[in-house]
Amino acid sequence: MQTPTVRASWPARTDPTASKIRSFADLPKGWHLGDGGPIAKRVVDAALKWRGLLAEQGVYEADVSPSEHGSILLAAFISGKYTEIISEPNGKFTITRDQRPERPLYRSRLSEAEARNLIHQMLGEPCNTFVGFIRLSFSPNSDGLEVTLSKTTQAAIPRGSHWWNATASDKDKRRHALMR
């Protein structure tokens, strides 16, 4: 039996996160307790590029915030783990990731290529989610994002699953269900 594959593109113009990123270029001088100003176009463009990459790989839920020092932080759950990508004014990138129970990941002063490789490694980690009674398995491949659909029963859905943690890995869902 052939595995169904689904492809999706993300319209950045209608994406509220991308709109929020673009708005950082219009911040007034002194917007943060007298410090800060508009975020440079180069930093805005870099953050939009990261947003597009994540959306193309199926990571649609994300939040962003500017820094009074001119950087933009993009936060998302990648393969069920909280991850931050910080686009800095000097053209470098910082990536942090909560990897409980292991030590958190912190990599700073990365070039764009180094940061992209690290994010692609994270995106390549297996991640499963449940939607209704259909199980979706996401796995990046050379052609894009492959989504495998399989039927499941309500009993197979971890107790305590909610839409807000739908992108969490099975291990995270089991841990969440046990904590309830």
C-alpha positions in Angstrom: 0.0 0.0 0.0 1.3 3.4 -0.9 1.7 6.0 1.9 -0.3 9.2 1.2 1.9 12.3 1.1 0.6 15.8 1.7 2.4 19.0 0.7 1.5 22.4 2.0 2.8 25.9 1.4 2.4 28.7 3.8 1.1 32.1 2.6 3.4 34.5 4.5 1.3 37.5 3.7 -1.7 36.2 5.7 0.4 34.7 8.5 -0.1 36.8 11.7 3.4 35.8 12.9 5.0 37.1 9.7 2.9 40.3 9.9 4.1 40.8 13.5 7.7 40.3 12.4 7.3 43.0 9.7 5.8 45.4 12.2 9.0 45.4 14.2 10.6 47.6 11.5 8.1 50.3 12.5 8.8 50.3 16.3 9.3 53.9 17.6 12.5 55.0 19.1 12.5 54.3 22.9 9.7 51.7 22.7 11.3 49.6 25.5 11.6 51.8 28.6 13.4 54.5 26.7 15.7 52.0 24.8 15.3 50.4 21.5 14.1 51.5 18.1 13.0 50.1 14.8 14.4 46.7 14.0 16.8 46.7 11.0 15.5 45.4 7.7 18.3 42.8 7.6 17.1 41.3 11.0 13.4 41.4 10.0 14.2 39.7 6.7 16.2 37.0 8.5 13.4 36.4 11.0 10.9 36.1 8.1 13.1 33.6 6.4 13.2 31.4 9.6 9.4 31.8 9.9 9.0 30.6 6.3 11.3 27.7 6.8 9.4 26.5 9.8 6.0 26.9 8.2 7.2 25.0 5.1 8.1 22.2 7.4 4.8 22.1 9.2 5.6 24.2 12.2 2.8 26.7 12.0 2.4 27.8 15.7 5.1 30.3 16.6 5.5 33.5 18.5 8.0 36.4 18.0 9.3 39.2 20.1 11.8 42.1 19.5 14.7 43.0 21.7 15.6 46.6 22.6 19.1 45.6 21.3 17.8 45.0 17.7 17.3 41.2 17.6 14.1 39.2 17.0 13.3 36.0 18.9 11.2 33.4 17.1 9.9 30.7 19.5 8.2 27.5 18.4 7.8 23.8 19.3 10.0 21.8 16.9 9.6 18.1 17.2 7.7 18.6 20.5 10.5 20.7 22.1 10.5 24.4 22.9 13.0 26.1 20.6 14.1 29.7 20.1 15.8 31.1 17.1 17.3 34.6 17.7 18.2 36.7 14.6 20.8 39.2 15.7 21.8 42.6 14.3 25.3 41.4 13.6 24.0 38.8 11.1 24.6 35.9 13.5 22.0 33.6 15.1 21.5 32.0 18.5 19.5 28.8 19.0 18.3 27.6 22.3 16.2 24.5 23.0 14.6 22.9 26.1 15.6 19.2 26.0 14.4 17.9 29.3 15.5 15.8 31.0 18.8 16.4 29.2 20.7 19.7 29.5 19.3 22.6 27.4 20.9 23.3 24.1 22.4 26.8 23.7 24.4 27.7 20.5 25.4 31.3 19.9 27.2 33.3 17.2 26.1 30.8 14.5 26.3 31.6 10.8 23.1 31.3 8.8 24.4 28.0 7.4 25.3 26.6 10.8 21.9 27.6 12.3 20.0 26.2 9.3 21.8 22.8 9.6 21.0 22.7 13.3 17.3 23.5 12.7 17.1 20.9 9.9 18.5 18.3 12.3 15.8 19.3 14.8 13.1 19.2 12.1 14.3 15.7 11.1 13.5 14.2 14.5 10.4 12.1 14.3 7.2 13.7 15.6 3.7 12.2 15.8 0.4 14.0 16.5 -3.2 13.1 16.7 -6.1 14.8 14.9 -9.5 13.4 15.7 -9.1 9.6 15.2 -6.5 9.9 12.5 -2.8 9.7 13.5 -0.4 11.9 11.5 3.3 11.1 11.4 5.5 13.9 10.1 8.9 13.2 8.6 11.0 15.6 6.6 12.6 14.2 3.4 14.5 15.6 0.5 11.2 16.5 -1.3 9.7 18.3 1.6 7.5 17.2 4.5 6.0 13.7 4.3 2.8 13.1 6.3 1.7 9.6 6.9 -2.0 9.1 7.8 -3.2 6.0 9.7 -6.5 5.2 11.5 -6.4 4.9 15.3 -9.0 4.4 18.0 -10.0 6.8 20.7 -8.3 4.5 23.2 -5.0 5.1 21.4 -5.1 8.8 21.9 -3.2 9.8 25.1 -5.5 11.0 27.9 -5.1 14.7 28.3 -4.3 15.4 24.7 -5.4 18.9 23.6 -5.0 21.0 20.5 -2.4 23.2 22.2 0.0 20.2 22.5 -0.9 18.5 19.3 2.6 18.9 17.9 4.2 17.3 20.9 6.0 13.9 20.4 4.4 10.7 21.7 6.8 10.6 24.6 5.9 14.2 25.6 2.2 13.3 25.3 2.6 10.3 27.5 4.4 12.4 30.1 1.7 15.1 29.9 -1.0 12.4 30.3 0.7 11.0 33.4 1.0 14.4 35.0 -2.8 14.9 34.9 
